[in-house]
């Protein structure tokens, strides 16, 4: 378990997220087929694979995330590419050139990621989007940090909140994106962007705690 994130740990997070999204791509795509374009899992898998291919371990953690964000934008189709790409680039820029990222700095970066998504997607909590997973994750992270939690505790709290936030999208009626075209028919479905966000946040938690279990332990359905 590490008290800080360095370049190697940041790269490990991207790799783990890529592994888990790839393993869960079929489910994510099924979720998207119900209320969207039916390509979220496969598109995000392609984008994260490109991010992994471009990983460098001789640069600061911030530059790792910025490069990953650029790769995702260039290789991920649909709305998720720009959204996830913006999130990672904003987070990376908030790191600056620091070689070691502590809990407070990561919390600031996650907030920057959320702000970038909200700004680009013009979505808020309750709109049935990835914001419904990431916003509570950021809030839980900050609350745990304020209570004296270390990096691992904060990341675990964020992952738990992201999963709960994603589950909470099921009864919602979508107000943004392709799903909003369905009106009341969008209710009763888990939002795919919220689902993938929860997966990526769990990958972060497992990376910083050093548990790194196999993908099958983090994926349901």
TORLO-408423 format. One record per atom (N, C-alpha, C): atom name; x negated, z, y negated; residue number from 1. Coordinates in steps of 0.2 Angstrom, whole numbers, always signed. Last residue first. Layout:
% TORLO-408423
 atom     u     w     v seq
   CA     X     Z     Y NUM
...
END
This chain:
% TORLO-408423
 atom     u     w     v seq
    N  +109   -67   +46 221
   CA  +114   -73   +47 221
    C  +110   -79   +49 221
    N   +96   -61   +37 220
   CA  +102   -60   +41 220
    C  +106   -66   +41 220
    N   +79   -57   +36 219
   CA   +84   -62   +35 219
    C   +90   -60   +40 219
    N   +69   -49   +39 218
   CA   +71   -49   +32 218
    C   +77   -53   +31 218
    N   +64   -50   +51 217
   CA   +66   -44   +49 217
    C   +70   -43   +43 217
    N   +59   -63   +52 216
   CA   +66   -62   +55 216
    C   +68   -55   +53 216
    N   +47   -64   +46 215
   CA   +53   -66   +42 215
    C   +59   -64   +45 215
    N   +38   -48   +50 214
   CA   +40   -55   +51 214
    C   +46   -57   +47 214
    N   +32   -38   +37 213
   CA   +35   -39   +43 213
    C   +36   -46   +44 213
    N   +24   -31   +26 212
   CA   +24   -38   +28 212
    C   +26   -39   +35 212
    N   +19   -19   +21 211
   CA   +22   -19   +27 211
    C   +22   -26   +30 211
    N   +14   -17    +8 210
   CA    +9   -19   +13 210
    C   +12   -19   +20 210
    N   +21   -16    -3 209
   CA   +21   -10    +1 209
    C   +16   -11    +7 209
    N   +20   -29    -9 208
   CA   +16   -24   -12 208
    C   +16   -17    -8 208
    N   +27   -36    +1 207
   CA   +20   -38    +0 207
    C   +17   -32    -4 207
    N   +40   -31    +1 206
   CA   +36   -30    +7 206
    C   +29   -32    +6 206
    N   +44   -34   -13 205
   CA   +43   -27   -11 205
    C   +39   -27    -4 205
    N   +43   -49   -12 204
   CA   +39   -45   -16 204
    C   +38   -38   -14 204
    N   +53   -51    -2 203
   CA   +47   -53    -1 203
    C   +42   -49    -5 203
    N   +64   -46   -10 202
   CA   +62   -43    -4 202
    C   +55   -44    -2 202
    N   +64   -57   -19 201
   CA   +63   -50   -22 201
    C   +61   -45   -16 201
    N   +68   -67   -11 200
   CA   +61   -67   -15 200
    C   +59   -60   -17 200
    N   +81   -63    -7 199
   CA   +75   -64    -2 199
    C   +69   -64    -5 199
    N   +87   -63   -19 198
   CA   +87   -57   -16 198
    C   +81   -58   -10 198
    N   +87   -77   -22 197
   CA   +84   -72   -27 197
    C   +82   -65   -23 197
    N   +95   -82   -12 196
   CA   +88   -84   -12 196
    C   +84   -79   -17 196
    N  +107   -76   -16 195
   CA  +105   -75   -10 195
    C   +97   -76    -9 195
    N  +109   -82   -29 194
   CA  +108   -75   -28 194
    C  +105   -73   -22 194
    N  +111   -95   -25 193
   CA  +105   -93   -29 193
    C  +104   -86   -29 193
    N  +122   -95   -17 192
   CA  +116   -96   -14 192
    C  +110   -94   -18 192
    N  +135   -82   -17 191
   CA  +131   -87   -21 191
    C  +124   -88   -18 191
    N  +147   -81    -4 190
   CA  +140   -78    -7 190
    C  +137   -84   -11 190
    N  +164   -83    -7 189
   CA  +158   -86    -5 189
    C  +152   -82    -8 189
    N  +175   -79   -13 188
   CA  +175   -78    -6 188
    C  +169   -81    -3 188
    N  +178   -91   -26 187
   CA  +179   -84   -23 187
    C  +178   -84   -16 187
    N  +180  -104   -28 186
   CA  +173  -102   -27 186
    C  +173   -95   -25 186
    N  +194  -107   -30 185
   CA  +191  -108   -23 185
    C  +184  -106   -22 185
    N  +196  -105   -44 184
   CA  +197   -99   -39 184
    C  +195  -100   -32 184
    N  +184  -117   -47 183
   CA  +189  -112   -50 183
    C  +189  -107   -45 183
    N  +175  -127   -45 182
   CA  +180  -126   -39 182
    C  +185  -121   -42 182
    N  +166  -128   -55 181
   CA  +171  -133   -54 181
    C  +177  -132   -49 181
    N  +157  -118   -53 180
   CA  +163  -117   -57 180
    C  +168  -122   -57 180
    N  +147  -123   -44 179
   CA  +153  -119   -41 179
    C  +158  -118   -46 179
    N  +139  -129   -53 178
   CA  +143  -133   -49 178
    C  +149  -130   -47 178
    N  +138  -117   -67 177
   CA  +135  -122   -62 177
    C  +141  -126   -59 177
    N  +148  -103   -70 176
   CA  +143  -107   -72 176
    C  +141  -112   -66 176
    N  +158   -95   -64 175
   CA  +159   -97   -71 175
    C  +153  -102   -74 175
    N  +166   -92   -49 174
   CA  +160   -94   -53 174
    C  +162   -97   -60 174
    N  +173   -77   -45 173
   CA  +175   -84   -47 173
    C  +169   -86   -51 173
    N  +168   -65   -32 172
   CA  +168   -67   -39 172
    C  +170   -75   -40 172
    N  +166   -60   -20 171
   CA  +173   -60   -22 171
    C  +173   -63   -29 171
    N  +151   -62   -19 170
   CA  +156   -65   -14 170
    C  +163   -65   -17 170
    N  +142   -55   -27 169
   CA  +145   -61   -29 169
    C  +150   -64   -25 169
    N  +138   -44   -20 168
   CA  +143   -43   -25 168
    C  +146   -49   -28 168
    N  +127   -48   -14 167
   CA  +133   -47   -10 167
    C  +139   -46   -14 167
    N  +118   -48   -24 166
   CA  +120   -54   -21 166
    C  +126   -53   -17 166
    N  +117   -34   -27 165
   CA  +120   -39   -32 165
    C  +122   -45   -29 165
    N  +111   -30   -15 164
   CA  +117   -28   -17 164
    C  +121   -32   -22 164
    N   +99   -37   -17 163
   CA  +103   -38   -11 163
    C  +110   -36   -12 163
    N   +94   -31   -29 162
   CA   +95   -38   -28 162
    C  +100   -40   -23 162
    N   +92   -18   -25 161
   CA   +98   -19   -30 161
    C   +99   -27   -30 161
    N   +82   -19   -16 160
   CA   +88   -16   -13 160
    C   +94   -18   -18 160
    N   +72   -24   -24 159
   CA   +74   -28   -19 159
    C   +81   -25   -16 159
    N   +70   -13   -33 158
   CA   +73   -19   -36 158
    C   +75   -24   -30 158
    N   +66    -3   -24 157
   CA   +72    -2   -28 157
    C   +75    -9   -30 157
    N   +53    -9   -21 156
   CA   +59    -8   -16 156
    C   +65    -7   -19 156
    N   +47    -9   -33 155
   CA   +48   -15   -30 155
    C   +54   -15   -25 155
    N   +46    +5   -35 154
   CA   +49    +1   -40 154
    C   +52    -6   -37 154
    N   +38    +9   -25 153
   CA   +44   +11   -25 153
    C   +49    +7   -30 153
    N   +26    +1   -28 152
   CA   +30    +0   -21 152
    C   +37    +3   -22 152
    N   +22    +7   -40 151
   CA   +23    +0   -39 151
    C   +28    -2   -33 151
    N   +30   +23   -42 150
   CA   +25   +18   -42 150
    C   +27   +11   -40 150
    N   +41   +32   -53 149
   CA   +40   +28   -47 149
    C   +34   +24   -47 149
    N   +46   +39   -63 148
   CA   +39   +40   -61 148
    C   +37   +37   -55 148
    N   +58   +35   -69 147
   CA   +58   +41   -65 147
    C   +51   +43   -62 147
    N   +54   +23   -74 146
   CA   +55   +28   -79 146
    C   +56   +35   -75 146
    N   +54   +16   -62 145
   CA   +48   +16   -66 145
    C   +49   +22   -70 145
    N   +68   +16   -59 144
   CA   +63   +19   -54 144
    C   +57   +20   -58 144
    N   +73    +8   -70 143
   CA   +75   +15   -69 143
    C   +70   +19   -64 143
    N   +66    -4   -68 142
   CA   +65    +0   -74 142
    C   +67    +7   -73 142
    N   +72    -8   -55 141
   CA   +65    -7   -56 141
    C   +63    -3   -62 141
    N   +85    -9   -59 140
   CA   +83    -4   -54 140
    C   +76    -3   -54 140
    N   +85   -20   -68 139
   CA   +87   -13   -70 139
    C   +85    -8   -65 139
    N   +80   -30   -59 138
   CA   +76   -28   -65 138
    C   +78   -21   -68 138
    N   +91   -30   -51 137
   CA   +85   -29   -48 137
    C   +80   -27   -54 137
    N  +102   -34   -59 136
   CA  +102   -27   -56 136
    C   +95   -25   -53 136
    N   +97   -47   -62 135
   CA   +98   -42   -67 135
    C   +98   -35   -64 135
    N   +96   -54   -49 134
   CA   +90   -53   -53 134
    C   +91   -47   -58 134
    N  +109   -56   -45 133
   CA  +105   -53   -41 133
    C   +99   -50   -45 133
    N  +116   -62   -55 132
   CA  +119   -57   -52 132
    C  +115   -53   -47 132
    N  +108   -73   -58 131
   CA  +107   -68   -62 131
    C  +110   -61   -59 131
    N  +112   -83   -49 130
   CA  +106   -79   -47 130
    C  +105   -73   -52 130
    N  +130   -81   -51 129
   CA  +123   -85   -51 129
    C  +118   -80   -49 129
    N  +143   -77   -56 128
   CA  +141   -79   -49 128
    C  +135   -84   -49 128
    N  +144   -70   -68 127
   CA  +146   -78   -68 127
    C  +145   -81   -61 127
    N  +140   -57   -68 126
   CA  +147   -59   -67 126
    C  +149   -66   -67 126
    N  +128   -58   -80 125
   CA  +131   -55   -74 125
    C  +138   -56   -74 125
    N  +127   -75   -87 124
   CA  +127   -68   -88 124
    C  +129   -65   -81 124
    N  +118   -90   -92 123
   CA  +122   -86   -88 123
    C  +122   -79   -89 123
    N  +110  -100   -97 122
   CA  +116   -98  -101 122
    C  +121   -94   -97 122
    N   +99  -105   -91 121
   CA  +105  -106   -88 121
    C  +111  -104   -92 121
    N   +89  -101  -101 120
   CA   +89  -108   -98 120
    C   +96  -110   -95 120
    N   +91   -88  -103 119
   CA   +90   -92  -109 119
    C   +92  -100  -106 119
    N   +91   -83   -90 118
   CA   +97   -82   -94 118
    C   +97   -87  -100 118
    N   +78   -86   -87 117
   CA   +83   -88   -83 117
    C   +90   -88   -87 117
    N   +70   -78   -96 116
   CA   +70   -85   -96 116
    C   +75   -89   -92 116
    N   +75   -65   -93 115
   CA   +76   -68   -99 115
    C   +76   -75   -99 115
    N   +69   -64   -80 114
   CA   +76   -64   -81 114
    C   +78   -67   -87 114
    N   +55   -64   -83 113
   CA   +58   -69   -79 113
    C   +66   -70   -80 113
    N   +54   -53   -91 112
   CA   +53   -59   -94 112
    C   +56   -65   -90 112
    N   +57   -43   -81 111
   CA   +61   -44   -87 111
    C   +60   -51   -90 111
    N   +45   -45   -74 110
   CA   +52   -47   -71 110
    C   +57   -47   -76 110
    N   +36   -41   -83 109
   CA   +36   -48   -81 109
    C   +42   -50   -78 109
    N   +38   -28   -84 108
   CA   +39   -32   -90 108
    C   +39   -39   -88 108
    N   +35   -24   -71 107
   CA   +42   -23   -74 107
    C   +43   -27   -80 107
    N   +21   -26   -71 106
   CA   +26   -30   -67 106
    C   +33   -30   -69 106
    N   +17   -16   -80 105
   CA   +16   -23   -82 105
    C   +21   -28   -77 105
    N   +21    -5   -73 104
   CA   +24    -6   -79 104
    C   +23   -13   -81 104
    N   +12    -6   -61 103
   CA   +19    -6   -61 103
    C   +23    -8   -67 103
    N    -2   -17   -65 102
   CA    +1   -11   -63 102
    C    +9   -11   -63 102
    N   -12   -30   -60 101
   CA    -6   -29   -63 101
    C    -3   -22   -61 101
    N   -28   -35   -64 100
   CA   -24   -31   -60 100
    C   -18   -29   -64 100
    N   -33   -44   -73  99
   CA   -35   -45   -66  99
    C   -31   -41   -62  99
    N   -24   -52   -87  98
   CA   -26   -46   -83  98
    C   -28   -48   -76  98
    N   -21   -62   -96  97
   CA   -27   -63   -92  97
    C   -29   -57   -88  97
    N    -3   -61   -95  96
   CA    -9   -63   -99  96
    C   -15   -64   -94  96
    N    +9   -58   -90  95
   CA    +3   -55   -87  95
    C    -3   -56   -91  95
    N   +18   -67   -96  94
   CA   +18   -60   -98  94
    C   +12   -56   -95  94
    N   +15   -78   -89  93
   CA   +13   -78   -96  93
    C   +13   -71   -98  93
    N   +22   -75   -77  92
   CA   +15   -76   -77  92
    C   +12   -76   -84  92
    N   +35   -75   -81  91
   CA   +32   -69   -78  91
    C   +24   -69   -79  91
    N   +37   -88   -85  90
   CA   +38   -83   -90  90
    C   +34   -76   -87  90
    N   +35   -94   -73  89
   CA   +30   -96   -78  89
    C   +31   -90   -84  89
    N   +45   -89   -65  88
   CA   +38   -88   -63  88
    C   +33   -89   -69  88
    N   +56   -94   -72  87
   CA   +56   -87   -71  87
    C   +48   -86   -69  87
    N   +54  -108   -72  86
   CA   +54  -104   -78  86
    C   +53   -97   -77  86
    N   +56  -110   -58  85
   CA   +50  -112   -62  85
    C   +49  -108   -68  85
    N   +69  -107   -56  84
   CA   +64  -103   -53  84
    C   +57  -104   -57  84
    N   +75  -117   -65  83
   CA   +77  -110   -66  83
    C   +71  -105   -63  83
    N   +70  -129   -61  82
   CA   +69  -127   -68  82
    C   +70  -119   -68  82
    N   +76  -128   -47  81
   CA   +69  -129   -49  81
    C   +67  -127   -56  81
    N   +90  -126   -47  80
   CA   +85  -121   -45  80
    C   +78  -122   -47  80
    N   +97  -138   -50  79
   CA   +96  -133   -55  79
    C   +91  -128   -54  79
    N   +88  -151   -41  78
   CA   +94  -148   -43  78
    C   +92  -143   -49  78
    N   +73  -150   -32  77
   CA   +78  -153   -35  77
    C   +84  -149   -37  77
    N   +56  -146   -34  76
   CA   +62  -143   -32  76
    C   +68  -147   -36  76
    N   +44  -151   -39  75
   CA   +46  -152   -32  75
    C   +53  -150   -30  75
    N   +42  -146   -52  74
   CA   +40  -153   -50  74
    C   +43  -155   -44  74
    N   +45  -133   -52  73
   CA   +49  -137   -56  73
    C   +48  -144   -54  73
    N   +35  -128   -43  72
   CA   +42  -128   -41  72
    C   +46  -132   -45  72
    N   +24  -130   -50  71
   CA   +25  -134   -44  71
    C   +32  -134   -42  71
    N   +26  -121   -61  70
   CA   +25  -128   -62  70
    C   +26  -132   -56  70
    N   +25  -109   -53  69
   CA   +31  -111   -57  69
    C   +31  -118   -59  69
    N   +12  -109   -49  68
   CA   +18  -109   -44  68
    C   +24  -111   -47  68
    N    +6  -108   -61  67
   CA    +5  -114   -57  67
    C   +10  -114   -52  67
    N   +10   -95   -65  66
   CA   +12  -101   -69  66
    C   +11  -107   -65  66
    N    +5   -87   -55  65
   CA   +12   -88   -55  65
    C   +14   -94   -60  65
    N    -9   -88   -57  64
   CA    -6   -90   -50  64
    C    +2   -91   -51  64
    N   -10   -83   -69  63
   CA   -11   -90   -68  63
    C    -8   -93   -62  63
    N    -8   -70   -67  62
   CA    -4   -73   -71  62
    C    -4   -81   -70  62
    N   -19   -66   -59  61
   CA   -13   -66   -56  61
    C    -8   -70   -60  61
    N   -34   -77   -63  60
   CA   -30   -71   -63  60
    C   -23   -72   -60  60
    N   -42   -87   -50  59
   CA   -39   -86   -56  59
    C   -35   -79   -57  59
    N   -45   -90   -37  58
   CA   -51   -88   -41  58
    C   -48   -88   -49  58
    N   -36   -94   -28  57
   CA   -37   -87   -28  57
    C   -43   -85   -32  57
    N   -22  -105   -30  56
   CA   -29  -103   -31  56
    C   -30   -96   -31  56
    N    -9  -115   -23  55
   CA   -12  -108   -24  55
    C   -20  -108   -25  55
    N    -3  -127   -19  54
   CA    -7  -126   -25  54
    C   -10  -120   -27  54
    N    +4  -124    -8  53
   CA    -1  -129    -8  53
    C    -6  -129   -14  53
    N   +14  -115   -13  52
   CA    +9  -113    -9  52
    C    +3  -117    -8  52
    N   +21  -124   -21  51
   CA   +18  -119   -24  51
    C   +12  -116   -20  51
    N   +26  -132   -11  50
   CA   +21  -135   -16  50
    C   +18  -130   -19  50
    N   +34  -123    -5  49
   CA   +29  -126    -1  49
    C   +24  -129    -5  49
    N   +44  -121   -15  48
   CA   +39  -116   -13  48
    C   +33  -118    -9  48
    N   +50  -134   -14  47
   CA   +47  -132   -20  47
    C   +42  -126   -19  47
    N   +55  -134    -1  46
   CA   +51  -139    -3  46
    C   +47  -137   -10  46
    N   +64  -123    -2  45
   CA   +59  -123    +3  45
    C   +53  -128    +1  45
    N   +73  -128   -12  44
   CA   +69  -122   -13  44
    C   +63  -122    -8  44
    N   +79  -138    -4  43
   CA   +76  -140   -10  43
    C   +71  -134   -12  43
    N   +85  -131    +7  42
   CA   +80  -137    +8  42
    C   +76  -138    +2  42
    N   +94  -123    +0  41
   CA   +89  -120    +5  41
    C   +83  -125    +6  41
    N  +102  -132    -8  40
   CA   +98  -126   -11  40
    C   +92  -124    -6  40
    N  +111  -142    -5  39
   CA  +104  -143    -4  39
    C   +99  -138    -6  39
    N  +125  -142    -8  38
   CA  +123  -142    -1  38
    C  +116  -143    +0  38
    N  +130  -141   -21  37
   CA  +128  -148   -18  37
    C  +126  -148   -11  37
    N  +143  -129   -19  36
   CA  +138  -132   -23  36
    C  +136  -139   -20  36
    N  +150  -121   -10  35
   CA  +152  -121   -17  35
    C  +147  -125   -21  35
    N  +146  -124    +3  34
   CA  +152  -121    +2  34
    C  +155  -122    -5  34
    N  +133  -127    +2  33
   CA  +137  -133    +4  33
    C  +144  -130    +3  33
    N  +126  -115    +0  32
   CA  +127  -120    -6  32
    C  +132  -126    -4  32
    N  +127  -110   +13  31
   CA  +130  -106    +7  31
    C  +131  -111    +1  31
    N  +119  -119   +19  30
   CA  +126  -119   +21  30
    C  +130  -115   +15  30
    N  +107  -117   +13  29
   CA  +110  -123   +12  29
    C  +117  -123   +14  29
    N  +104  -104   +18  28
   CA  +105  -105   +11  28
    C  +108  -112    +9  28
    N  +103  -107   +32  27
   CA  +109  -103   +29  27
    C  +110  -104   +22  27
    N   +92  -115   +32  26
   CA   +98  -118   +34  26
    C  +104  -113   +32  26
    N   +81  -107   +26  25
   CA   +84  -113   +23  25
    C   +91  -115   +25  25
    N   +75   -96   +31  24
   CA   +82   -95   +30  24
    C   +85  -101   +26  24
    N   +62  -100   +32  23
   CA   +65   -98   +38  23
    C   +73   -97   +37  23
    N   +59  -104   +19  22
   CA   +59  -109   +24  22
    C   +63  -107   +30  22
    N   +60   -91   +14  21
   CA   +65   -96   +12  21
    C   +65  -101   +17  21
    N   +49   -85   +20  20
   CA   +56   -82   +21  20
    C   +61   -87   +19  20
    N   +38   -93   +16  19
   CA   +39   -92   +23  19
    C   +47   -90   +24  19
    N   +39   -91    +2  18
   CA   +39   -97    +5  18
    C   +41   -97   +12  18
    N   +36   -77    +1  17
   CA   +43   -80    -1  17
    C   +44   -87    +2  17
    N   +23   -77    +6  16
   CA   +29   -73   +10  16
    C   +35   -76    +8  16
    N   +17   -84    -4  15
   CA   +17   -86    +3  15
    C   +22   -83    +7  15
    N   +19   -76   -15  14
   CA   +22   -83   -15  14
    C   +22   -85    -8  14
    N   +12   -64   -11  13
   CA   +19   -64   -12  13
    C   +22   -71   -12  13
    N    -1   -69   -10  12
   CA    +3   -67    -4  12
    C   +10   -66    -5  12
    N    -4   -70   -24  11
   CA    -3   -76   -20  11
    C    +0   -75   -13  11
    N    -4   -57   -27  10
   CA    +1   -61   -30  10
    C    +2   -67   -26  10
    N   -14   -52   -19   9
   CA    -8   -50   -18   9
    C    -2   -54   -21   9
    N   -25   -59   -25   8
   CA   -24   -60   -18   8
    C   -17   -58   -16   8
    N   -25   -54   -39   7
   CA   -23   -61   -37   7
    C   -21   -63   -30   7
    N   -16   -38   -38   6
   CA   -22   -43   -40   6
    C   -20   -50   -38   6
    N    -6   -25   -42   5
   CA    -6   -32   -39   5
    C   -12   -36   -42   5
    N    -8    -8   -38   4
   CA    -8   -13   -42   4
    C    -8   -20   -39   4
    N    -8    +1   -27   3
   CA    -5    +3   -34   3
    C    -5    -2   -39   3
    N    -3    -4   -11   2
   CA    -7    -5   -17   2
    C    -4    -2   -23   2
    N    -4    +0    +6   1
   CA    +0    +0    +0   1
    C    -4    +0    -6   1
END
